[in-house]
Amino acid sequence: MDIGNAQRLLEFIPDDANVIDVGGGAAPFPRADYVIDSLPYVERGFGSSGNIHKKLQITPRYSADRWIQADLCDQIGR
């Protein structure tokens, strides 16, 4: 996710909101409570510099147990 876009979103998202990042595995939004992606959790951030969390000084709210590995394209076709 682009740092500028992430900063703008963070201004509007209430702390008690549930946020789901769909397809964000390569550069997951750190404010996401859940991530749905075809990549496994261990490969998160491989498509980016991996520094978005550090630059925004935010601890990810998602974790391995809140990471749902699924390919939504496969699901839509069924």
DSSP file (Angstrom, degrees, kcal/mol; ACC not computed):
  #  RESIDUE AA STRUCTURE BP1 BP2  ACC     N-H-->O    O-->H-N    N-H-->O    O-->H-N    TCO  KAPPA ALPHA  PHI   PSI    X-CA   Y-CA   Z-CA
    1    1 A M              0   0    0      0, 0.0     2,-0.2     0, 0.0    51,-0.0   0.000 360.0 360.0 360.0 141.1    0.0    0.0    0.0
    2    2 A D     >  -     0   0    0      1,-0.1     4,-2.4     4,-0.0     5,-0.2  -0.442 360.0-133.8 -65.0 133.9    1.2    3.5   -0.8
    3    3 A I  H  > S+     0   0    0      1,-0.2     4,-2.6     2,-0.2     5,-0.2   0.904 104.2  51.5 -59.3 -44.8    2.4    5.4    2.3
    4    4 A G  H  > S+     0   0    0      1,-0.2     4,-2.0     2,-0.2    -1,-0.2   0.912 111.6  46.7 -61.4 -43.1    0.4    8.5    1.4
    5    5 A N  H  > S+     0   0    0      1,-0.2     4,-2.5     2,-0.2    -1,-0.2   0.905 111.5  52.0 -64.5 -41.0   -2.8    6.6    0.9
    6    6 A A  H  X S+     0   0    0     -4,-2.4     4,-2.3     1,-0.2    -2,-0.2   0.915 108.7  50.3 -62.0 -43.2   -2.3    4.7    4.2
    7    7 A Q  H  X S+     0   0    0     -4,-2.6     4,-1.0     1,-0.2    -1,-0.2   0.906 111.0  49.1 -62.5 -41.8   -1.7    8.0    6.1
    8    8 A R  H >X S+     0   0    0     -4,-2.0     4,-0.6     1,-0.2     3,-0.5   0.916 111.4  49.3 -64.3 -42.7   -4.9    9.5    4.7
    9    9 A L  H >X S+     0   0    0     -4,-2.5     4,-1.6     1,-0.2     3,-1.3   0.899 104.4  59.0 -62.9 -40.2   -6.9    6.4    5.5
   10   10 A L  H 3< S+     0   0    0     -4,-2.3    -1,-0.2     1,-0.3    -2,-0.2   0.792  98.7  60.0 -61.2 -27.4   -5.6    6.3    9.1
   11   11 A E  H << S+     0   0    0     -4,-1.0    -1,-0.3    -3,-0.5    -2,-0.2   0.779 113.6  35.8 -69.0 -26.3   -7.0    9.8    9.6
   12   12 A F  H << S+     0   0    0     -3,-1.3    -2,-0.2    -4,-0.6    -1,-0.2   0.642  92.7  92.9-104.9 -18.1  -10.6    8.6    8.9
   13   13 A I  S  < S-     0   0    0     -4,-1.6     6,-0.0     2,-0.0    -4,-0.0  -0.689  72.5-131.9 -86.3 118.2  -10.7    5.1   10.4
   14   14 A P    >   -     0   0    0      0, 0.0     3,-1.7     0, 0.0    -2,-0.1  -0.326  18.8-119.0 -64.1 150.5  -12.0    5.0   14.0
   15   15 A D  T 3  S+     0   0    0      1,-0.3    -2,-0.0     3,-0.0     0, 0.0   0.793 113.4  52.0 -61.6 -29.0  -10.0    3.0   16.4
   16   16 A D  T 3  S+     0   0    0      2,-0.1    -1,-0.3     0, 0.0     2,-0.2   0.396  86.3 110.9 -91.7   4.8  -12.9    0.7   17.1
   17   17 A A    <   -     0   0    0     -3,-1.7     2,-0.5     1,-0.0    -4,-0.0  -0.524  68.4-127.9 -77.4 144.3  -13.6   -0.1   13.4
   18   18 A N        -     0   0    0     -2,-0.2     2,-0.5    14,-0.1    14,-0.1  -0.836  27.7-163.9 -90.1 126.5  -13.0   -3.5   12.0
   19   19 A V        -     0   0    0     -2,-0.5    14,-2.5    12,-0.3    15,-1.9  -0.946   8.3-167.9-118.2 130.3  -10.8   -3.3    8.9
   20   20 A I  E     -a   34   0A   0     -2,-0.5     2,-0.7    12,-0.2    15,-0.2  -0.975   8.6-155.2-117.8 124.2  -10.3   -6.1    6.4
   21   21 A D  E     -a   35   0A   0     13,-2.6    15,-2.6    -2,-0.5     2,-0.6  -0.882  12.1-162.1 -98.4 110.6   -7.6   -5.8    3.7
   22   22 A V  E    S-a   36   0A   0     -2,-0.7    15,-0.2     1,-0.2    13,-0.0  -0.846  74.6  -1.6 -97.5 118.3   -8.6   -8.0    0.8
   23   23 A G  S    S+     0   0    0     13,-3.7     3,-0.3    -2,-0.6    -1,-0.2   0.714  92.7 124.1  80.3  21.8   -5.7   -8.8   -1.5
   24   24 A G    >   +     0   0    0     12,-0.5     3,-0.9    -3,-0.5    21,-0.2   0.242  26.2 116.0 -98.3  14.6   -3.1   -6.9    0.5
   25   25 A G  T 3  S+     0   0    0      1,-0.3    20,-3.2    11,-0.2    21,-0.3   0.809  74.4  52.6 -56.2 -35.7   -0.6   -9.7    1.1
   26   26 A A  T 3  S+     0   0    0     -3,-0.3    21,-0.7     1,-0.3    22,-0.5   0.824 136.2   5.8 -71.2 -30.1    2.2   -8.1   -0.9
   27   27 A A  S <  S-     0   0    0     -3,-0.9    -1,-0.3    20,-0.1    -2,-0.2  -0.485  87.1-160.4-150.2  70.8    1.9   -4.8    1.1
   28   28 A P        -     0   0    0      0, 0.0    -3,-0.1     0, 0.0     7,-0.1  -0.231  24.9-113.2 -63.7 142.8   -0.7   -5.3    3.9
   29   29 A F    >   -     0   0    0      1,-0.2     3,-2.1     2,-0.0    -8,-0.1  -0.639  23.3-144.1 -72.1 118.3   -2.3   -2.3    5.4
   30   30 A P  T 3  S+     0   0    0      0, 0.0    31,-1.9     0, 0.0    32,-0.4   0.724  96.3  60.2 -63.6 -21.0   -1.0   -2.3    9.0
   31   31 A R  T 3  S+     0   0    0     29,-0.2   -12,-0.3    30,-0.1     2,-0.1   0.577  80.2 115.2 -80.8  -8.8   -4.3   -1.0   10.4
   32   32 A A    <   -     0   0    0     -3,-2.1    30,-0.5     1,-0.2    29,-0.4  -0.371  52.2-162.0 -64.3 135.5   -6.1   -4.1    9.1
   33   33 A D  S    S+     0   0    0    -14,-2.5     2,-0.3     1,-0.2    30,-0.3   0.765  82.0  20.7 -83.0 -29.4   -7.6   -6.3   11.7
   34   34 A Y  E     -a   20   0A   0    -15,-1.9   -13,-2.6    28,-0.1     2,-0.4  -0.978  67.4-158.3-137.4 148.6   -7.8   -9.1    9.1
   35   35 A V  E     -ab  21  67A   0     31,-1.8    33,-3.3    -2,-0.3     2,-0.5  -0.998   1.1-165.5-128.4 133.7   -6.1   -9.8    5.8
   36   36 A I  E     +ab  22  68A   0    -15,-2.6   -13,-3.7    -2,-0.4   -12,-0.5  -0.982  31.3 138.7-115.9 121.1   -7.4  -12.1    3.1
   37   37 A D  E     - b   0  69A   0     31,-2.1    33,-1.6    -2,-0.5    34,-0.1  -0.989  60.4-121.5-157.2 158.0   -4.9  -13.0    0.5
   38   38 A S  S    S+     0   0    0     -2,-0.3    33,-0.1    31,-0.2    31,-0.1   0.716  91.9  86.7 -76.3 -20.0   -3.7  -15.9   -1.6
   39   39 A L  S    S-     0   0    0     31,-0.1    -2,-0.2     1,-0.1    31,-0.1  -0.530  87.0-114.3 -75.1 145.6   -0.2  -15.5   -0.1
   40   40 A P    >   -     0   0    0      0, 0.0     3,-1.8     0, 0.0     4,-0.2  -0.409  29.5-106.1 -73.5 159.7    0.5  -17.3    3.2
   41   41 A Y  G >  S+     0   0    0      1,-0.3     3,-1.9     2,-0.2    -2,-0.1   0.857 118.0  61.6 -53.8 -40.4    1.2  -15.2    6.3
   42   42 A V  G 3  S+     0   0    0      1,-0.3    -1,-0.3    22,-0.1    -3,-0.0   0.692 104.2  50.1 -65.2 -17.4    4.9  -16.0    6.2
   43   43 A E  G X  S+     0   0    0     -3,-1.8     3,-1.6     2,-0.0    -1,-0.3   0.285  80.2 136.1-102.4   9.7    5.2  -14.4    2.8
   44   44 A R  T <  S+     0   0    0     -3,-1.9   -18,-0.2     1,-0.2   -19,-0.1  -0.266  70.2  16.4 -59.4 141.1    3.4  -11.1    3.8
   45   45 A G  T >  S+     0   0    0    -20,-3.2     3,-1.6   -21,-0.2    -1,-0.2   0.454  82.4 124.9  79.3   1.2    5.1   -8.0    2.5
   46   46 A F  T <  S+     0   0    0     -3,-1.6   -20,-0.1   -21,-0.3    -2,-0.1   0.712  70.5  57.2 -67.2 -18.2    7.3   -9.7   -0.1
   47   47 A G  T 3  S+     0   0    0    -21,-0.7    -1,-0.3    -4,-0.2     2,-0.2   0.405 110.0  44.4 -92.1   3.4    5.9   -7.4   -2.8
   48   48 A S  S <  S-     0   0    0     -3,-1.6   -21,-0.1   -22,-0.5     0, 0.0  -0.735  99.4 -91.1-134.1-178.4    6.9   -4.2   -1.1
   49   49 A S        -     0   0    0     -2,-0.2   -22,-0.1     1,-0.1    -3,-0.1   0.683  52.8-133.5 -70.1 -15.7    9.8   -2.7    0.7
   50   50 A G  S    S+     0   0    0    -24,-0.2     4,-0.3    -5,-0.1     3,-0.3   0.550  79.4 106.4  76.2   6.3    8.2   -4.0    3.9
   51   51 A N     >  +     0   0    0      1,-0.2     4,-3.2     2,-0.1     5,-0.3   0.445  40.5  97.8 -99.1   0.1    8.8   -0.7    5.6
   52   52 A I  H  > S+     0   0    0      1,-0.2     4,-2.1     2,-0.2    -1,-0.2   0.889  85.7  50.0 -58.3 -39.8    5.2    0.7    5.6
   53   53 A H  H  >>S+     0   0    0     -3,-0.3     5,-2.2     2,-0.2     4,-0.5   0.909 114.8  44.1 -63.9 -41.2    4.8   -0.4    9.2
   54   54 A K  H >45S+     0   0    0     -4,-0.3     3,-0.5     3,-0.2    -2,-0.2   0.918 113.2  49.9 -70.1 -44.0    8.0    1.2   10.3
   55   55 A K  H 3<5S+     0   0    0     -4,-3.2    -2,-0.2     1,-0.3    -1,-0.2   0.865 116.9  41.1 -64.7 -35.9    7.4    4.5    8.3
   56   56 A L  H 3<5S-     0   0    0     -4,-2.1    -1,-0.3    -5,-0.3    -2,-0.2   0.541 104.5-133.8 -86.2  -7.1    3.9    4.8    9.8
   57   57 A Q  T <<5 +     0   0    0     -4,-0.5     2,-0.4    -3,-0.5    -3,-0.2   0.937  57.9 139.3  51.5  52.5    5.2    3.7   13.2
   58   58 A I      < -     0   0    0     -5,-2.2    -1,-0.2    -6,-0.2    -2,-0.1  -0.981  52.8-135.4-128.6 136.2    2.3    1.4   13.6
   59   59 A T        -     0   0    0     -2,-0.4    -5,-0.0    -3,-0.1     3,-0.0  -0.792  38.8-107.5 -87.1 128.1    2.2   -2.1   15.0
   60   60 A P        -     0   0    0      0, 0.0   -29,-0.2     0, 0.0   -27,-0.1  -0.254  20.5-156.4 -57.1 139.9    0.1   -4.4   12.7
   61   61 A R  S    S+     0   0    0    -31,-1.9   -28,-0.1   -29,-0.4   -30,-0.1   0.697  73.6  79.3 -88.2 -22.6   -3.3   -5.3   14.2
   62   62 A Y        +     0   0    0    -30,-0.5     2,-0.3   -32,-0.4   -28,-0.1  -0.432  60.6 178.5 -79.9 161.7   -3.5   -8.5   12.1
   63   63 A S    >   -     0   0    0    -30,-0.3     3,-1.5    -2,-0.1   -28,-0.2  -0.860  49.0 -79.1-148.7-179.1   -1.6  -11.6   13.1
   64   64 A A  G >  S+     0   0    0      1,-0.3     3,-1.1    -2,-0.3   -23,-0.1   0.866 129.8  51.5 -58.1 -36.8   -1.1  -15.1   11.8
   65   65 A D  G 3  S+     0   0    0      1,-0.2    -1,-0.3     3,-0.1    -3,-0.0   0.584 111.1  48.4 -79.5  -7.3   -4.5  -16.1   13.3
   66   66 A R  G <  S+     0   0    0     -3,-1.5   -31,-1.8     2,-0.0     2,-0.6   0.154  89.7  98.7-112.4  16.3   -6.2  -13.2   11.6
   67   67 A W  E <   -b   35   0A   0     -3,-1.1     2,-0.7   -33,-0.2   -31,-0.2  -0.926  58.2-161.8-105.6 118.4   -4.7  -13.9    8.2
   68   68 A I  E     -b   36   0A   0    -33,-3.3   -31,-2.1    -2,-0.6     2,-0.9  -0.891   6.1-152.3-106.4 111.8   -7.0  -15.8    5.9
   69   69 A Q  E     +b   37   0A   0     -2,-0.7     2,-0.3   -33,-0.2   -31,-0.2  -0.742  41.7 130.3 -87.5 110.1   -5.2  -17.5    3.0
   70   70 A A        -     0   0    0    -33,-1.6     2,-0.8    -2,-0.9   -31,-0.1  -0.978  55.3-130.8-156.9 145.8   -7.7  -17.8    0.2
   71   71 A D    >>  -     0   0    0     -2,-0.3     4,-1.3     1,-0.2     3,-0.8  -0.882  18.1-166.0 -99.9 105.1   -7.8  -17.0   -3.5
   72   72 A L  H 3> S+     0   0    0     -2,-0.8     4,-2.3     1,-0.3     5,-0.2   0.778  84.8  64.4 -65.0 -26.5  -11.0  -15.0   -4.0
   73   73 A C  H 3> S+     0   0    0      1,-0.2     4,-1.3     2,-0.2    -1,-0.3   0.889 102.6  49.2 -63.2 -37.8  -10.8  -15.4   -7.8
   74   74 A D  H <4 S+     0   0    0     -3,-0.8     4,-0.3     1,-0.2    -1,-0.2   0.880 112.2  49.0 -65.8 -37.9  -11.2  -19.2   -7.3
   75   75 A Q  H >< S+     0   0    0     -4,-1.3     3,-0.9     1,-0.2    -2,-0.2   0.855 106.6  54.6 -71.4 -36.3  -14.2  -18.6   -5.0
   76   76 A I  H 3< S+     0   0    0     -4,-2.3    -1,-0.2     1,-0.2    -2,-0.2   0.859 102.7  57.2 -68.5 -35.2  -16.0  -16.2   -7.3
   77   77 A G  T 3<        0   0    0     -4,-1.3    -1,-0.2     1,-0.2    -2,-0.2   0.571 360.0 360.0 -72.8  -9.2  -15.9  -18.6  -10.3
   78   78 A R    <         0   0    0     -3,-0.9    -1,-0.2    -4,-0.3    -2,-0.2   0.445 360.0 360.0 -92.4 360.0  -17.8  -21.4   -8.3
